[in-house]
């Protein structure tokens, strides 16, 4: 256990130092995740006329929470892995006594620590400009929110890493992520809370993994009605499903891999 912890801390420290070398780029990535703030303005204006069941303040809190969740669940592993396979950079990592996935995990986790300071500045600026949206969530909601965000990141990472396995057979595995992103935008709660969806549509969407990536943790934090038990069990089920597919594709892909130096 001590050796595992030491290896984990070493990986995190290395990738954290690497991330800090590009502070200006980090600021741009944080700002690029502020798209929910744009939709916040649109929905707040639309809510002035009522009919959505949510007030302008509710929309403000919702999309602020979306911004926070997005900062912790951003994933780019498919592009990194695709480049490693295509350029043959995966070969030396296969010689290490460590699954290459942990390099990507460490990179993503280190990024969370690096970007949180910039995200907090933007959150503070938001409350200065819109103080009526300030609220203090219940402690129980905060704890459930943290757990939901961790699971949402895990699910998002495993889904994208599973798609990345297709790089063993095609040079454009990231094209599948682009297609997936279209459904992610509309069904995850990124551009609109699921609360404003028709009931029949909402029931169907809840059968997919999309709402658990954003809408579920956000609803917990802001206090919107949500089936907490069903949400966590659904997330666990999707994680296990994609994890199984990922490990199978990994084994099949290694047999097919013919990168430079493999």
BAZA-802007 format. One record per residue (C-alpha): residue number from 1; residue in one letter; x, y, z. Coordinates in nm, 4 decimals, padded with zeros to 6 digits. Each point is the difference from the previous one (the first is absolute). Example, Ala and Ser with C-alpha at 12.3 -4.5 7.8 and 13.67 -1.06 7.14 Angstrom:
BEGIN
{num: 1 | residuo: A | u: 01.2300 | v: -00.4500 | w: 00.7800};
{num: 2 | residuo: S | u: 00.1370 | v: 00.3440 | w: -00.0660};
END
This chain:
BEGIN
{num: 1 | residuo: X | u: 00.0000 | v: 00.0000 | w: 00.0000};
{num: 2 | residuo: X | u: 00.2847 | v: 00.2375 | w: 00.0857};
{num: 3 | residuo: X | u: 00.1587 | v: -00.0587 | w: -00.3401};
{num: 4 | residuo: X | u: -00.3295 | v: 00.0644 | w: -00.1766};
{num: 5 | residuo: X | u: -00.0520 | v: 00.3270 | w: 00.1885};
{num: 6 | residuo: X | u: 00.3572 | v: 00.1066 | w: -00.0761};
{num: 7 | residuo: X | u: -00.0452 | v: -00.0694 | w: -00.3716};
{num: 8 | residuo: X | u: -00.3316 | v: 00.1872 | w: -00.0041};
{num: 9 | residuo: X | u: 00.1467 | v: 00.3055 | w: 00.1732};
{num: 10 | residuo: X | u: 00.2980 | v: -00.0019 | w: -00.2355};
{num: 11 | residuo: X | u: -00.2222 | v: -00.0088 | w: -00.3076};
{num: 12 | residuo: X | u: -00.2217 | v: 00.2770 | w: 00.1372};
{num: 13 | residuo: X | u: 00.2939 | v: 00.2230 | w: 00.0899};
{num: 14 | residuo: X | u: 00.1580 | v: -00.0458 | w: -00.3439};
{num: 15 | residuo: X | u: -00.3169 | v: 00.0774 | w: -00.1931};
{num: 16 | residuo: X | u: -00.0917 | v: 00.2864 | w: 00.2351};
{num: 17 | residuo: X | u: 00.3390 | v: 00.1601 | w: -00.0665};
{num: 18 | residuo: X | u: -00.0513 | v: -00.0564 | w: -00.3717};
{num: 19 | residuo: X | u: -00.3431 | v: 00.1637 | w: 00.0152};
{num: 20 | residuo: X | u: 00.1332 | v: 00.3062 | w: 00.1820};
{num: 21 | residuo: X | u: 00.2435 | v: 00.0613 | w: -00.2847};
{num: 22 | residuo: X | u: -00.2953 | v: 00.1080 | w: -00.2099};
{num: 23 | residuo: X | u: -00.1877 | v: 00.2352 | w: 00.2322};
{num: 24 | residuo: X | u: -00.1162 | v: 00.2285 | w: -00.2818};
{num: 25 | residuo: X | u: -00.1423 | v: -00.2977 | w: -00.1884};
{num: 26 | residuo: X | u: -00.1687 | v: -00.1156 | w: 00.3203};
{num: 27 | residuo: X | u: -00.1795 | v: 00.3345 | w: 00.0323};
{num: 28 | residuo: X | u: -00.1265 | v: -00.0337 | w: -00.3572};
{num: 29 | residuo: X | u: -00.1287 | v: -00.3522 | w: 00.0703};
{num: 30 | residuo: X | u: -00.1841 | v: 00.1225 | w: 00.3089};
{num: 31 | residuo: X | u: -00.1554 | v: 00.2850 | w: -00.1969};
{num: 32 | residuo: X | u: -00.0997 | v: -00.2383 | w: -00.2789};
{num: 33 | residuo: X | u: -00.2047 | v: -00.1863 | w: 00.2590};
{num: 34 | residuo: X | u: -00.2045 | v: 00.3123 | w: 00.0711};
{num: 35 | residuo: X | u: -00.2473 | v: -00.0783 | w: -00.2783};
{num: 36 | residuo: X | u: -00.2704 | v: -00.0798 | w: 00.2624};
{num: 37 | residuo: X | u: 00.0132 | v: 00.3647 | w: 00.1067};
{num: 38 | residuo: X | u: -00.1187 | v: 00.0971 | w: -00.3490};
{num: 39 | residuo: X | u: -00.2946 | v: -00.2392 | w: 00.0196};
{num: 40 | residuo: X | u: -00.0704 | v: 00.1330 | w: 00.3490};
{num: 41 | residuo: X | u: -00.0692 | v: 00.3436 | w: -00.1438};
{num: 42 | residuo: X | u: -00.2297 | v: -00.1433 | w: -00.2655};
{num: 43 | residuo: X | u: -00.2046 | v: -00.2085 | w: 00.2433};
{num: 44 | residuo: X | u: -00.0176 | v: 00.2761 | w: 00.2611};
{num: 45 | residuo: X | u: -00.1503 | v: 00.2300 | w: -00.2612};
{num: 46 | residuo: X | u: -00.2438 | v: -00.2697 | w: -00.1123};
{num: 47 | residuo: X | u: -00.1005 | v: -00.0702 | w: 00.3621};
{num: 48 | residuo: X | u: -00.1226 | v: 00.3572 | w: 00.0412};
{num: 49 | residuo: X | u: -00.3237 | v: -00.1068 | w: -00.1664};
{num: 50 | residuo: X | u: -00.0372 | v: -00.3083 | w: 00.2210};
{num: 51 | residuo: X | u: -00.1281 | v: -00.3353 | w: -00.1172};
{num: 52 | residuo: X | u: 00.3195 | v: -00.1963 | w: 00.0676};
{num: 53 | residuo: X | u: -00.0488 | v: -00.0738 | w: 00.3680};
{num: 54 | residuo: X | u: 00.3346 | v: 00.1625 | w: 00.0758};
{num: 55 | residuo: X | u: 00.0712 | v: 00.3630 | w: 00.0887};
{num: 56 | residuo: X | u: 00.2843 | v: 00.2077 | w: -00.1482};
{num: 57 | residuo: X | u: 00.1939 | v: -00.0537 | w: 00.3230};
{num: 58 | residuo: X | u: -00.0490 | v: -00.3769 | w: -00.0314};
{num: 59 | residuo: X | u: 00.1435 | v: 00.0113 | w: -00.3515};
{num: 60 | residuo: X | u: 00.2934 | v: 00.2116 | w: 00.1185};
{num: 61 | residuo: X | u: 00.0858 | v: -00.2501 | w: 00.2726};
{num: 62 | residuo: X | u: -00.0498 | v: -00.2948 | w: -00.2326};
{num: 63 | residuo: X | u: 00.2362 | v: 00.1223 | w: -00.2704};
{num: 64 | residuo: X | u: 00.2578 | v: 00.1135 | w: 00.2532};
{num: 65 | residuo: X | u: -00.0036 | v: -00.3560 | w: 00.1350};
{num: 66 | residuo: X | u: 00.0315 | v: -00.1279 | w: -00.3582};
{num: 67 | residuo: X | u: 00.3110 | v: 00.2124 | w: -00.0396};
{num: 68 | residuo: X | u: 00.1462 | v: -00.1476 | w: 00.3201};
{num: 69 | residuo: X | u: -00.0798 | v: -00.3584 | w: -00.1016};
{num: 70 | residuo: X | u: 00.1523 | v: 00.0534 | w: -00.3441};
{num: 71 | residuo: X | u: 00.3261 | v: 00.1148 | w: 00.1562};
{num: 72 | residuo: X | u: 00.0304 | v: -00.3308 | w: 00.1845};
{num: 73 | residuo: X | u: -00.1252 | v: -00.2323 | w: -00.2732};
{num: 74 | residuo: X | u: 00.1823 | v: 00.1263 | w: -00.3094};
{num: 75 | residuo: X | u: 00.1689 | v: -00.2922 | w: -00.1797};
{num: 76 | residuo: X | u: 00.2333 | v: -00.0096 | w: -00.3022};
{num: 77 | residuo: X | u: 00.1522 | v: -00.3471 | w: 00.0272};
{num: 78 | residuo: X | u: -00.1230 | v: -00.1103 | w: -00.3437};
{num: 79 | residuo: X | u: 00.2181 | v: 00.2549 | w: -00.1795};
{num: 80 | residuo: X | u: 00.3076 | v: -00.0834 | w: 00.2087};
{num: 81 | residuo: X | u: -00.0421 | v: -00.3751 | w: -00.0420};
{num: 82 | residuo: X | u: -00.0737 | v: 00.0301 | w: -00.3709};
{num: 83 | residuo: X | u: 00.3221 | v: 00.1956 | w: -00.0500};
{num: 84 | residuo: X | u: 00.1996 | v: -00.2550 | w: 00.2018};
{num: 85 | residuo: X | u: -00.1267 | v: -00.2886 | w: -00.2120};
{num: 86 | residuo: X | u: 00.0345 | v: 00.1731 | w: -00.3362};
{num: 87 | residuo: X | u: 00.3503 | v: 00.1326 | w: 00.0747};
{num: 88 | residuo: X | u: 00.1192 | v: -00.3178 | w: 00.1726};
{num: 89 | residuo: X | u: 00.0527 | v: 00.1778 | w: 00.3334};
{num: 90 | residuo: X | u: -00.2026 | v: -00.2674 | w: 00.1762};
{num: 91 | residuo: X | u: 00.2771 | v: -00.2576 | w: -00.0534};
{num: 92 | residuo: X | u: 00.2425 | v: 00.1186 | w: 00.2734};
{num: 93 | residuo: X | u: -00.2874 | v: 00.0306 | w: 00.2482};
{num: 94 | residuo: X | u: -00.0894 | v: -00.3645 | w: -00.0593};
{num: 95 | residuo: X | u: 00.3472 | v: -00.0923 | w: 00.1262};
{num: 96 | residuo: X | u: -00.0675 | v: 00.1637 | w: 00.3361};
{num: 97 | residuo: X | u: -00.1429 | v: -00.2061 | w: 00.2905};
{num: 98 | residuo: X | u: -00.3000 | v: 00.2322 | w: 00.0025};
{num: 99 | residuo: X | u: -00.3159 | v: 00.0094 | w: -00.2093};
{num: 100 | residuo: X | u: 00.0257 | v: 00.3065 | w: -00.2312};
{num: 101 | residuo: X | u: -00.3443 | v: 00.1113 | w: 00.1117};
{num: 102 | residuo: X | u: 00.1430 | v: 00.1202 | w: 00.3314};
{num: 103 | residuo: X | u: 00.2101 | v: 00.2587 | w: -00.1802};
{num: 104 | residuo: X | u: -00.3191 | v: 00.1454 | w: -00.1441};
{num: 105 | residuo: X | u: -00.1822 | v: -00.0201 | w: 00.3332};
{num: 106 | residuo: X | u: 00.2848 | v: 00.1826 | w: 00.1753};
{num: 107 | residuo: X | u: 00.0036 | v: 00.2659 | w: -00.2710};
{num: 108 | residuo: X | u: -00.3733 | v: 00.0649 | w: 00.0385};
{num: 109 | residuo: X | u: 00.0037 | v: 00.0022 | w: 00.3814};
{num: 110 | residuo: X | u: 00.2999 | v: 00.2360 | w: 00.0095};
{num: 111 | residuo: X | u: -00.1846 | v: 00.2297 | w: -00.2383};
{num: 112 | residuo: X | u: -00.2917 | v: 00.0216 | w: 00.2466};
{num: 113 | residuo: X | u: 00.2317 | v: 00.1318 | w: 00.2715};
{num: 114 | residuo: X | u: 00.1581 | v: 00.2482 | w: -00.2387};
{num: 115 | residuo: X | u: -00.3217 | v: 00.1466 | w: -00.1392};
{num: 116 | residuo: X | u: -00.2058 | v: 00.0186 | w: 00.3199};
{num: 117 | residuo: X | u: 00.1637 | v: 00.3272 | w: 00.1066};
{num: 118 | residuo: X | u: -00.1008 | v: 00.1724 | w: -00.3234};
{num: 119 | residuo: X | u: -00.3512 | v: -00.1460 | w: 00.0185};
{num: 120 | residuo: X | u: -00.0469 | v: 00.1318 | w: 00.3547};
{num: 121 | residuo: X | u: 00.0953 | v: 00.3485 | w: -00.1162};
{num: 122 | residuo: X | u: -00.2701 | v: -00.0112 | w: -00.2676};
{num: 123 | residuo: X | u: -00.2558 | v: -00.1334 | w: 00.2501};
{num: 124 | residuo: X | u: 00.0840 | v: 00.2828 | w: 00.2397};
{num: 125 | residuo: X | u: -00.0328 | v: 00.2529 | w: -00.2828};
{num: 126 | residuo: X | u: -00.3390 | v: -00.1474 | w: -00.0890};
{num: 127 | residuo: X | u: -00.1360 | v: 00.0526 | w: 00.3529};
{num: 128 | residuo: X | u: 00.1359 | v: 00.3538 | w: 00.0055};
{num: 129 | residuo: X | u: -00.1856 | v: 00.0817 | w: -00.3210};
{num: 130 | residuo: X | u: -00.3144 | v: -00.1977 | w: 00.0927};
{num: 131 | residuo: X | u: -00.0189 | v: -00.0126 | w: 00.3832};
{num: 132 | residuo: X | u: -00.3677 | v: -00.1039 | w: 00.0094};
{num: 133 | residuo: X | u: 00.1008 | v: -00.3412 | w: -00.1346};
{num: 134 | residuo: X | u: 00.2205 | v: -00.0732 | w: 00.3008};
{num: 135 | residuo: X | u: -00.1104 | v: -00.2978 | w: 00.2082};
{num: 136 | residuo: X | u: 00.1446 | v: -00.2465 | w: 00.2484};
{num: 137 | residuo: X | u: -00.0796 | v: -00.3635 | w: -00.0852};
{num: 138 | residuo: X | u: -00.0686 | v: -00.2463 | w: 00.2793};
{num: 139 | residuo: X | u: 00.3011 | v: -00.1941 | w: 00.1226};
{num: 140 | residuo: X | u: -00.1640 | v: -00.3273 | w: -00.1071};
{num: 141 | residuo: X | u: -00.0541 | v: 00.1401 | w: -00.3489};
{num: 142 | residuo: X | u: 00.3635 | v: 00.1104 | w: -00.0184};
{num: 143 | residuo: X | u: 00.1261 | v: -00.3455 | w: 00.0947};
{num: 144 | residuo: X | u: -00.2303 | v: -00.1696 | w: -00.2500};
{num: 145 | residuo: X | u: 00.1048 | v: 00.2542 | w: -00.2618};
{num: 146 | residuo: X | u: 00.3692 | v: -00.0794 | w: 00.0504};
{num: 147 | residuo: X | u: -00.0710 | v: -00.3726 | w: -00.0357};
{num: 148 | residuo: X | u: -00.2152 | v: 00.0619 | w: -00.3092};
{num: 149 | residuo: X | u: 00.2721 | v: 00.2127 | w: -00.1634};
{num: 150 | residuo: X | u: 00.2654 | v: -00.2658 | w: 00.0659};
{num: 151 | residuo: X | u: -00.2232 | v: -00.2654 | w: -00.1539};
{num: 152 | residuo: X | u: -00.0939 | v: 00.2287 | w: -00.2899};
{num: 153 | residuo: X | u: 00.3683 | v: 00.0565 | w: -00.0781};
{num: 154 | residuo: X | u: 00.0659 | v: -00.3745 | w: 00.0276};
{num: 155 | residuo: X | u: -00.2871 | v: -00.0792 | w: -00.2347};
{num: 156 | residuo: X | u: 00.0990 | v: 00.2702 | w: -00.2498};
{num: 157 | residuo: X | u: 00.3621 | v: -00.1136 | w: 00.0035};
{num: 158 | residuo: X | u: -00.0826 | v: -00.3687 | w: -00.0464};
{num: 159 | residuo: X | u: -00.2440 | v: 00.0738 | w: -00.2826};
{num: 160 | residuo: X | u: 00.2525 | v: 00.2093 | w: -00.1891};
{num: 161 | residuo: X | u: 00.2860 | v: -00.2403 | w: 00.0727};
{num: 162 | residuo: X | u: -00.2153 | v: -00.2829 | w: -00.1352};
{num: 163 | residuo: X | u: -00.0553 | v: 00.1954 | w: -00.3223};
{num: 164 | residuo: X | u: 00.3759 | v: 00.0632 | w: -00.0073};
{num: 165 | residuo: X | u: 00.0612 | v: -00.3750 | w: -00.0293};
{num: 166 | residuo: X | u: -00.1267 | v: 00.0224 | w: -00.3583};
{num: 167 | residuo: X | u: 00.3276 | v: 00.1787 | w: -00.0819};
{num: 168 | residuo: X | u: 00.1488 | v: -00.3501 | w: -00.0280};
{num: 169 | residuo: X | u: -00.2079 | v: -00.0479 | w: -00.3158};
{num: 170 | residuo: X | u: -00.0482 | v: 00.3524 | w: -00.1358};
{num: 171 | residuo: X | u: 00.2000 | v: 00.3214 | w: -00.0022};
{num: 172 | residuo: X | u: -00.3067 | v: 00.2129 | w: 00.0727};
{num: 173 | residuo: X | u: -00.1463 | v: -00.1472 | w: 00.3175};
{num: 174 | residuo: X | u: -00.0663 | v: 00.3564 | w: 00.1186};
{num: 175 | residuo: X | u: -00.2678 | v: 00.0313 | w: -00.2697};
{num: 176 | residuo: X | u: -00.2240 | v: -00.2225 | w: 00.2136};
{num: 177 | residuo: X | u: 00.0472 | v: 00.2384 | w: 00.2933};
{num: 178 | residuo: X | u: -00.1145 | v: 00.2861 | w: -00.2240};
{num: 179 | residuo: X | u: -00.3205 | v: -00.1888 | w: -00.0784};
{num: 180 | residuo: X | u: -00.0466 | v: -00.0894 | w: 00.3678};
{num: 181 | residuo: X | u: 00.0427 | v: 00.3679 | w: 00.0905};
{num: 182 | residuo: X | u: -00.3136 | v: 00.0939 | w: -00.1960};
{num: 183 | residuo: X | u: -00.2139 | v: -00.2181 | w: 00.2260};
{num: 184 | residuo: X | u: 00.1994 | v: 00.1112 | w: 00.3056};
{num: 185 | residuo: X | u: -00.0781 | v: 00.3663 | w: -00.0667};
{num: 186 | residuo: X | u: -00.3747 | v: -00.0461 | w: -00.0225};
{num: 187 | residuo: X | u: -00.0683 | v: -00.2860 | w: 00.2420};
{num: 188 | residuo: X | u: 00.2424 | v: 00.0592 | w: 00.2871};
{num: 189 | residuo: X | u: -00.1556 | v: 00.3202 | w: 00.1309};
{num: 190 | residuo: X | u: 00.2777 | v: 00.2188 | w: -00.1368};
{num: 191 | residuo: X | u: -00.2217 | v: 00.2309 | w: -00.2043};
{num: 192 | residuo: X | u: -00.3261 | v: -00.0468 | w: 00.1916};
{num: 193 | residuo: X | u: -00.1064 | v: -00.1587 | w: 00.3306};
{num: 194 | residuo: X | u: -00.1846 | v: -00.3275 | w: -00.0442};
{num: 195 | residuo: X | u: -00.2740 | v: 00.1586 | w: 00.2126};
{num: 196 | residuo: X | u: -00.1162 | v: 00.1974 | w: -00.3060};
{num: 197 | residuo: X | u: -00.0212 | v: -00.3130 | w: -00.2180};
{num: 198 | residuo: X | u: -00.3398 | v: -00.1653 | w: -00.0596};
{num: 199 | residuo: X | u: -00.0591 | v: -00.2855 | w: 00.2439};
{num: 200 | residuo: X | u: 00.0015 | v: -00.2677 | w: -00.2730};
{num: 201 | residuo: X | u: 00.3312 | v: 00.1271 | w: -00.1381};
{num: 202 | residuo: X | u: 00.1537 | v: 00.0236 | w: 00.3469};
{num: 203 | residuo: X | u: -00.0886 | v: -00.3627 | w: 00.0748};
{num: 204 | residuo: X | u: 00.1741 | v: -00.1158 | w: -00.3175};
{num: 205 | residuo: X | u: 00.3071 | v: 00.2160 | w: 00.0604};
{num: 206 | residuo: X | u: 00.0424 | v: -00.1426 | w: 00.3505};
{num: 207 | residuo: X | u: 00.0568 | v: -00.3419 | w: -00.1588};
{num: 208 | residuo: X | u: 00.3219 | v: 00.1316 | w: -00.1580};
{num: 209 | residuo: X | u: 00.3287 | v: 00.0930 | w: 00.1743};
{num: 210 | residuo: X | u: -00.0185 | v: 00.3657 | w: -00.1084};
{num: 211 | residuo: X | u: -00.2026 | v: 00.1602 | w: 00.2837};
{num: 212 | residuo: X | u: 00.2278 | v: -00.1545 | w: 00.2637};
{num: 213 | residuo: X | u: 00.2979 | v: 00.1884 | w: -00.1408};
{num: 214 | residuo: X | u: -00.1361 | v: 00.3486 | w: 00.0794};
{num: 215 | residuo: X | u: -00.3671 | v: 00.0321 | w: 00.0903};
{num: 216 | residuo: X | u: 00.0048 | v: -00.2527 | w: 00.2848};
{num: 217 | residuo: X | u: 00.2869 | v: 00.1500 | w: 00.2066};
{num: 218 | residuo: X | u: -00.1202 | v: 00.3530 | w: -00.0786};
{num: 219 | residuo: X | u: -00.3529 | v: -00.0777 | w: 00.1191};
{num: 220 | residuo: X | u: 00.1389 | v: -00.1346 | w: 00.3270};
{num: 221 | residuo: X | u: 00.2003 | v: 00.3171 | w: 00.0641};
{num: 222 | residuo: X | u: -00.2753 | v: 00.2514 | w: -00.0802};
{num: 223 | residuo: X | u: -00.2769 | v: -00.2034 | w: 00.1638};
{num: 224 | residuo: X | u: -00.2102 | v: -00.0957 | w: -00.3025};
{num: 225 | residuo: X | u: -00.2193 | v: -00.3138 | w: 00.0270};
{num: 226 | residuo: X | u: 00.2089 | v: -00.3081 | w: -00.0787};
{num: 227 | residuo: X | u: -00.0076 | v: -00.3718 | w: 00.0789};
{num: 228 | residuo: X | u: 00.3363 | v: -00.0265 | w: 00.1750};
{num: 229 | residuo: X | u: -00.0037 | v: -00.3779 | w: 00.0461};
{num: 230 | residuo: X | u: -00.0909 | v: -00.0736 | w: -00.3597};
{num: 231 | residuo: X | u: 00.2551 | v: 00.2524 | w: -00.1216};
{num: 232 | residuo: X | u: 00.2957 | v: -00.1533 | w: 00.1810};
{num: 233 | residuo: X | u: -00.0968 | v: -00.3560 | w: -00.0885};
{num: 234 | residuo: X | u: -00.0418 | v: 00.1001 | w: -00.3660};
{num: 235 | residuo: X | u: 00.3424 | v: 00.1650 | w: -00.0023};
{num: 236 | residuo: X | u: 00.1585 | v: -00.3088 | w: 00.1529};
{num: 237 | residuo: X | u: -00.1713 | v: -00.2218 | w: -00.2563};
{num: 238 | residuo: X | u: 00.1220 | v: 00.2086 | w: -00.2951};
{num: 239 | residuo: X | u: 00.3518 | v: 00.0134 | w: 00.1450};
{num: 240 | residuo: X | u: 00.0168 | v: -00.3792 | w: 00.0289};
{num: 241 | residuo: X | u: -00.1486 | v: -00.0468 | w: -00.3479};
{num: 242 | residuo: X | u: 00.2519 | v: 00.2261 | w: -00.1731};
{num: 243 | residuo: X | u: 00.2855 | v: -00.1300 | w: 00.2161};
{num: 244 | residuo: X | u: -00.0715 | v: -00.3534 | w: -00.1173};
{num: 245 | residuo: X | u: -00.0129 | v: 00.1131 | w: -00.3638};
{num: 246 | residuo: X | u: 00.3198 | v: 00.1983 | w: 00.0495};
{num: 247 | residuo: X | u: 00.2012 | v: -00.2915 | w: 00.1375};
{num: 248 | residuo: X | u: -00.1185 | v: -00.2290 | w: -00.2800};
{num: 249 | residuo: X | u: 00.0883 | v: 00.2544 | w: -00.2700};
{num: 250 | residuo: X | u: 00.3386 | v: 00.0574 | w: 00.1672};
{num: 251 | residuo: X | u: 00.0918 | v: -00.3679 | w: -00.0195};
{num: 252 | residuo: X | u: -00.1211 | v: -00.0285 | w: -00.3607};
{num: 253 | residuo: X | u: 00.1710 | v: 00.3252 | w: -00.0943};
{num: 254 | residuo: X | u: 00.3397 | v: -00.1039 | w: 00.1339};
{num: 255 | residuo: X | u: -00.0095 | v: -00.3053 | w: -00.2254};
{num: 256 | residuo: X | u: -00.0686 | v: 00.2291 | w: -00.2947};
{num: 257 | residuo: X | u: 00.2438 | v: 00.2766 | w: 00.0996};
{num: 258 | residuo: X | u: 00.2867 | v: 00.0553 | w: -00.2416};
{num: 259 | residuo: X | u: 00.1325 | v: 00.3415 | w: 00.0979};
{num: 260 | residuo: X | u: 00.3599 | v: 00.1010 | w: -00.0570};
{num: 261 | residuo: X | u: 00.2185 | v: -00.2047 | w: 00.2332};
{num: 262 | residuo: X | u: -00.2841 | v: -00.2369 | w: 00.1019};
END
